[in-house]
């Protein structure tokens, strides 16, 4: 519908959502039928869904509960599988700190007001489900982390499928950190995992890890967004960064600080949920202007020189200056 929806970042204190239509921001809270909000999701039918104290949808006038059974759950994450069925990650029981510390984590499909249970995980360290992402091959990926960032025990991530069941991965397998905040599978089938200690790329067998040593502005990476052009954007504690398959390029702007979520509107503009509010960023399609100062090949070429060298030349060095 062309509107931007956002929510507070904490899955436990978010009790409102905000809608921005380009001119004004409307807040929906408990008076509008909103309860605890941990996840926002627009499904394939363009229905806006809210996970939190159950599962709600917005009908244009207010929020209404969809979930009949189980009734007392806290939904952390939402996604759709290959068949368009809604996936939920949640814990069941009282919505308080004691429940979070002890209750198992559940994963289910949702249909007609009811959850079809798929599997559960024991909750050993105040864990919650930080992300769900459908796997291209089959099943889905899930990220798990702890509310207690001082704990030495995170959780990592996993994959579930009807054929293979549940497989879990942690730092012991090569993941850069067990504290997983988001994950996305790209068009090539590679899984990108955002953690508190950097980014991991997983091909199903091995990991490649990226940190500030590789160009990230911060190792704390909150989210991953797959750009329609094939690039990836990451929200970090020190701003947004774009990855083109070779380099990480930080988007420099004084208004962009810690970025917790990223979306893109119909006009191709990015929306960053930051620690100080929502920021709209219009990317430039114009390549950066540079001045070539010198080219080193078989000899040194200066501006204005005619350049010609053999195809056997093994190394080219270009010296340039940004304008």
N, C-alpha and C positions, 0 to 999 in steps of 0.2 A: 504493500500500500504506500510505499515511498516514505514511511516514517521510521525513525530510529528509536529503538527501545534499549534501555540499559538498566542495570541494577547495581547495588553496592557489591564489592568484591567478596566480602566474607560470607560463607554459606550459613552462618549461624545468626548473624545480626541483621541480615537484609530483610526488611519487612515492607518494602515498597519497590515499585519500578517506575521509571520515567519514560514518557513518550515525547519525542521532539518531532514536530511536523515541518520544520524549516523556519518557523516564526515564533512559536511558543513551546514551552515545556509543560507537560501535564504530569502531575504526580498521582499515582494510584497506590493507596495504602489500605489499611484495614477497613476504612469507611467505604471503600469501593469493592469490598469482598476479597482483597488481597491479604494473604497470610505470609508466613515465612517464605522467602524466595531464594533458592539456591541455584536455579538454572533457568535460562531463557532459551527457547528453541522454536523455530518456525518450520513446520513439517512440510512434506511435499505437496500438501493441499493448501499451503499458505496459512494454515491455522497457527496462531501464536499460542504456545504452550508454556506454562510456568511450573517448574518443579520446585518443591519446597515442602510445605505442610500438605502433602498429597500431590495431586496433579490437577492443575487448573487450566482453563482456556479462556481466552478473551473473545467475546462475541460482538464487540463494538460498543457495548454499554458498560460491561463490568466483567469480573472474573468469576467463573463458576467451577465447582469441583467436578471432576470427571471420575475420580477413583472411588469405587464402592468397596472393593475388597483387595488388599487389606486397607483398613481405614486409617490407622494410626502409624504413618510412616513419614520419613524425611527423605525426599528425593534429591540426590546430589547432581545427577547427570542424565542427559537425554540424548538419544540419537535414533536414526531409523536404519533398519537392516535392508538387505537387497530387495525384499518383498514389500517394502514400505511399512513394515510393522514397527511400532514404537518400542525402543529399548529403554529400560529404566535401571539406574543404579541407586540403591537406597538402603537405609537401615530401618528396621521395624521396632516399635516400642515407644516409650515416652521420649518426647523431644527435649531432652535436657542433657547436661554434661555427663551425668552418670551413665545414661544410655549410650552416649557416644563412646565412652571408655570401654564398654563391655559388650555391646550388641554386635552380632555378626553383620557383615555387609552382604546384601542380596542383589542379584541381577535377574531381571525378568523381562518378558514381553508383555505389552499392554494391549488389550482389546476388549471392547464392550464393557468398560468399567472395572475389569478384573485383570490381575497380574498372573501370567503363566510363569511360574518359577523356573529358572534355568540352573542356577548354582549359587552357592554361598561361600564366603570366606570368613574365617575367624578374625575378630578384631582384637589384636594384641597390643596395640600402641596408640589408642585414640585416633584410629584411621578413618579417612573418608575417601570417597570416590571422586577424583579430581577431573576425570575425562572419560568419555566413551567415543569410539570412532569405528565405524564399520570397516572391516578388512575386505579388500577387493577379492581375495581368494575365497574366503568363507568366514562366517562368524564375525567377531568384533574384538577390538583392542580396548583395554581399560587401563587407566592410570590410578594409582592409589598413593596417598601421602598421609602424613600425620598432622593433626592440629598442633601437636607439641613439637615445634621446630628445634627445641633443645634436646629432644630425644636422639639417641644414637641409632635408633632403629626406624628406618623409613619403611617403604613397602615395595617400591618399584612399579612394574607394570606387568600386564599379562595379556594373553589371547585366549578366547574361548570359541570353540566351534562344536557343532553337534557330532562331527566325525572324530575329533581328536580330544575333546574335553578341554580342560584348563591347563595352560602352561604359564608359569610365572618366571620373570626375569628380574634380576637385581644387579647391584654393583659387582657382586661376585662373578657375574657373567660378562662384565665389561661395560655395563651402563655407567655413565659418568656420575650419577647420584641416584640414591633410592627415593629421593623426594621429588616425585613427578608431579608437575603442575598442569601439563597439557600434552596432548599428542595428536598427530595428524598423519595420515597415510597419503603420499603424493601420487601423481598420475603414473609414475613408474613403479609404484608398489613399495616404495621405501617409506619406512616409518620414521617420523621426526618427533623426538621426545624432548620437551622443555622441562628442565629441572632447576633446582636451586644452585647447581654447580656448573651449569653449562647446557649444551645441547648434545644429544646423541642421535645418530642416524643408524637405523637397524634394517638390514636387508633380509632378516629371517634367520641368519646364521651368525653374523658378526657385527660389531659396533664400530663406528667411527665417531669420535668425540670432538666437540668444538668448544673452545673457551675464549677468554679475552686474548689469549696468545694467538688466536686465529682471527681476531678482528672484532669480536663481540664487545660492545661497550660495557657490559656487566655480565657476570656469570649467572646471576639470578634471572632466569627467563620465565616469564609468566604465561605466555601464550604463543601459539603458532597459527598463522593464517595463510592458506594457500591462495595465492593470487590467480585470477583466471588466466593470466598470461603465462603461468607456469612457474613464476618466481614465488618465493616464500618470504613472508614477513614475520618477524618475531617481536614480541613486546618484552622488554627487559626492564630492570630496575633503573636503568640509565637511558631510557628512550626506546624508540623503534628502530629496527634494523632490517634491511632487505638483503636477501641472499639470491644471487642469480645463477647459482650452480658452481661458482668459482670463488666469489668474494663476498664478504659481509660489508655492506655499506650502511652506516648509521645515517638516519634522517635527521639532519641538524635543524633544530628550531627551538628557541627559548621556551615556547609554550609546551613542548613535549618533554615531560619528565618520566616518571615511572609509568609504564604502559601495561595495563592488566588485561585488556581485550582489544581486538581489532575487527572491524567489519568494513564493508565497502558498499556504497549506495549504487543506484542505477546509473548515475552519471560518472562512475569510476572514481569518486572521491573516497578517501579512506577516513574512517572515524576511529579515533583512539580513545579508549577509556583510560584516563590517567588519574594520578593521585590528587589532582586539583580540579578535575572535571573532564568533560568531553571536548576533544579537539578534532576539528575537521581539517584534513590535509589534502590539498589538490596536487597530485604529482605532475611534474613537468615532463612532457614528452620530447622536449628539446635537449639534445645532447649537450653536455657542458662545453663551454668554449675554452679552447686551449691554443697556445702558440707553440709550434714546434721550434725548438732552439737548435737542435742538432740531431742527426741520424748517423750512427756508427754501423757500417757494414764492412765492405772491403776497404773503405776509407771513410773519412769524416765528410758528411754532407751538411751544408749550412743552408739557412733559408734563402730561397731563390735559386739554389743549385738544381741542375737537372740530375735526377737520381736514376742510376742504372747499375745493377750488379748481377752477378751470376746466381743462378738457382742453386749452385753448390755452396753458397754462403751459409754457414751454419749458425750464425748468431747475428741478431739485430738488436741494437740498443737505441731507444728513442728518448731523447731528453726534451721535456716539454714544461710549459709554465701555464698554470691556470689563469684565466682572465676574469 
